[in-house]
Every structure is written in C-alpha cells, then in structure tokens.
Amino acid sequence: MDSDEKIEIIRTIFRCDRLSAEKLARVMMPHRLAARDILARQGEESHHCWLVIDGGVRIEAFGLEGQRQQLAQYGPGEFFGAYPMPTVHRAEIASLMETNLLRAEAVRIAELVAEDAQIGAGMARLLARQLDRALDRMMARTTYSAAGRVYAELLSLAAGADRIAPAPKVTMLALSANTTRETASRAIAALIRRGIISRDDRELIIHAPRMLMELVC
C-alpha cells in the first residue's frame, strides 16, 4: 500500500483527522503474511502490536502435552499484540489466510495514545469494540451447539458478504469453533446437501444466508 492509502486506512479505523493519522502512519509499517504463516511463537518476547487490514489471524495456545487450543482470532480492523509495554507472547499467532497488517512498536503506539487525544479516543473505541466481539464469541462457545458454532464461524468469516475466498479449511473451522474436525466436516456437508452453501478450491459461496443464520443455535 502507498502512503496515502495507509493514512486513509488509519483514519477510518481510528476515526481521527489526517494529522493524527499521519503520526500513526510514521510508526505503523505494512506487514504481509501468506496463508498459515507463523507471526509469533508462544513464549517469545513480544515488542510489537499489529492492526489487521484484511485477512485474519488466529491465536492458539499449546498445553503441556502439546494439545492445541484456539484462544481468539482477529480480522479486519482489529488490534492485537504487545500494548502498552513489551511482554511475552502467551500463545502462537498464525495467519488464517493471506493477510495484510500494520505493525508498530508497542511503546511508540502507547506514546502517541498518551499525547494525542484523537488517537487515544480511537484506541479506546477500537479496544471496546473488540471486547464486545470477544464476549460474543465466548457466548457462542458456551451456548451454541458444536454445529451452530461452525455455522457462526462461517458467518463471521463472510462478514456480511455471500462468499469467502479462499474457502476456509475444515480443520481451521473446527479449531475456531472449538470442536472436532469430524463434527465440522459433518456440519459443512449438511449445508452443502441442503444447497445452503457450495464450495470449491477457490471459494465458499453462501446461497441462503438467512437459512444459515437460523441454524446458529
């Protein structure tokens, strides 16, 4: 992305004027990941924070016996990483798909938040919105059936559109929904049989979004 595009993206996400966006643009550098790239490993020192522009990342922890557990995932407009000070990564961070981010040193972002009221207000809104989304995801995990969680993940990945490209892997959906690969595979197969979705190697198309929403339970 060029300089003007980066500034406009920051203005949109932080809802700030151009001067404040330019301050952020000077410390936030573009960072691109291919699908399934590892951004950080559990236990490593963490000095940076990231803002997702498009694509998505997942946060996974490893137990003492090597078992994986997804803790969170972040999509466009979401912020993650060290903030306001360097720390240690509590989990592994990996891309779900091809992903574009903006990366900054935690202490430099914290300095701008402290000195610029518009940036501070923008960060407060950003983190408050993410907390609300996190609570929604926790509610889904505790109240929805396993299949319902898979369907909710599909709707989340689609983000209001009628297609997801590239098509999500069943293993990724299972991890995101906190269920087994077999359960996720059966849930997707049921949607295909009913004509609610179709998929190929390139994309997954949602033909009946309302019916899919009704299955989230």
N, C-alpha and C positions, 0 to 999 in steps of 0.2 A: 504494500500500500504506500502511496506517496504521502508527503507531509500534510497536505490539505485534507486528504481523506482521513488520516489518523486524527487530526484535530476535530473534524466533524463527528467522527465516531465517539470520541471522548465527550464532546459537548452533548451529544444525545444521551449517553449513558449517565453522565453526572449532572445533566441539566444546568450547565453553567455557561457563562459568557465565553467569548473567544479568548480573552486574555487569560482567564483561569485555565481553559483547555490547553492553551499554548504552554503554560507552566507544566502541566501534567505531561504533555507530549514530549517535553525535553527529557523527562526521566523514564518514560514508558517506551520500550523498544519492541518492534514486531518480533514475534517468535512463532515458527510454523512447525507443526508436528504431522507426520504421516500417521495412518491408522495403526493403532496398537503400539505406538512409540511409548517408551518409559520416560516420563519427565523427571521423576524423583523417586528414590527408593526409601523404604521405611528405615528410620534410624540415621539417615544422612542429615548433615547440618542444612538448615533452611534459612537463606538470606533474602530470598526473593518472593514477590507476590505476583499473581497473574490475573488478567482480565480476559475472559473468553469473548472473542469477536464472532466466530462461527465455529461449528463443530461441537465437541463436548469431551470432557474427561471424567474418569471415574476414580474414586479414592477407595483403595482396598487395603485392609489390614491382614496380617498373617499371624495366626496363633502359634503356640509353642510346638504344635505337631504339624505345622505347615498348612493348615486349612485356611482358605480364603474367606473373607467376609467383606462385602461391599458396605462402606460406611456412608458414602454420598456420591453424587455425580453433579457436575456443573455444566451448564450450557451457555448460549449467547447472553452477554450482559451480566454474567455472574463473576464474582471475585473470590479468589482463594489463595492460600499460601501463607507465608510469614507476615504478620502485621500485629502491632506496630513495630515489634523488635524481632531480630533473628531468633530462631528457635530450632527445634529438631523435627524432621518430618515424622509424624505419628503413623503414617501409612504410605503405601506406594501410590503414585499418581501416574496414570497412563491415559492415553487418548483413546476414545471410543471409535473415532473416525478421523479423517483428515481435519485438522483443527488449526485455526489461527488465533493467536493470543497477543496481548501486550504484556510485557514483563518489566518489572521495576524492582529496585532495591527497597526492602521494607522500610528502612529508616528514612529514605528520601520521600516516599509517599507520606509517611507519618508527619514529616516536617511540613509538607505542603498542606495537609489536612489541618495542622495546628495554626498555620499562618494565613490561610485563605478561607474566608467564611463560606464562599460558594462551593469550594472543593470539600470542605468539612460537611456542609449540608448534603452535598451529593453522595458522599461516602456513607453518611447516616441513612439516607434513603435506600442506598444500594444494599447495605447490610440488613436493614429492617425487612426489605423485600425478600432477601434470601432466607432470613429466619422464618418468615411466613411460609415460604416454599418448603423449607425443611420440616416444618410442623405438618404440612400437608402430606409429605412423604412418610413421616412417622405414623400419621393416622392411617394411611393406606396399608402400611405393613401390619398394623395391629388389628384392623377391622375388615380388610378385604380378603377374599379367598385367594389362593395361590394363582388361579387363572385370572381372577379380577386384577391382581397386581400386575400380571403380564400385560393385560389389556390397557391398564393405566399407564404403563411404561411406553406402550406404542403411541398412545395419545400425547404423552409428554414429548416424545421424540418428534412427532409430527408437528407439534407446536401450532396447531390450527390449520395446517396445510393438509392436502389429501394424499401426500406421498412422502416417503422417507428414502433418501438416497445418500449413500448406498444402503441397501437393505440391511437391517440390523441382524447380527448373528444370533442364533438361538441361545448360545452359551452366554452372550452378553446380556440378553433379555432375562435369562434365568438369574444371573448374578444381580442385576438391577432390581428384580422383583423378589429377591431373597427366596428363591425356590430351586428345584432341581431342573436339570436340562430336560429330562423326560417330561416333566409337568409342563414346562414352557413349550416344548415341541408339540405336545397334545393340544395345548390351548391354541397355538398358531394353526395347526392342522384343522381344528374345528372351525376357525374363522374362514379358512380357505374353502372348506366344504360348503359352507353356507353362502359363499360369494361376498362376504363382508370385506375381505381383503384378497389381493393377489400379490405374488412376489416372484422375482427372478433374480439373477445375479447382480443386477444393477440397482433395483429399487423395489420398495414395497408400496403398493397403492391401496389406499383406504377407499373403498367404493361406497360404504354405508357408515359414515362417521357416527350418526345418531344411534344406529344399532350397536356399534362398538361401545359407545358411551353407556348404553343401557346394560351392557354386560359387565361393567365395572362394579362389582359388588362382592 
